[in-house]
Amino acid sequence: MSDMLLQALKKKLEGDVAVAKANVLVYKNNSVGIGEHPELVQAIELEVAKAAEAQDKLNMVDSILIMQANDNKEYLAD
């Protein structure tokens, strides 16, 4: 059950990274049409921060999954 929850969280975080990257590309390629973001640098920085935070969390989830897999191998070997 916990693996399923961690895998679901991993997929959510991967999506968060993808959305933030897509938003940066939109800001970069279509900056003229984005009237609600007159401060493009700050808007891009916010998206970069979102991507970085999600990637950091994703790295931790991966570490936990690896740790669990190693623990299961040790348990089975005993």
Secondary structure, 3 states (H helix, E strand, C coil): CHHHHHHHHHHHHHHHHHHHHHHHHHHHHCHHHCCCCCCHHHHHHHHHHHHHHHHHHHHHHHHHHHHHHHHHHHHHHC
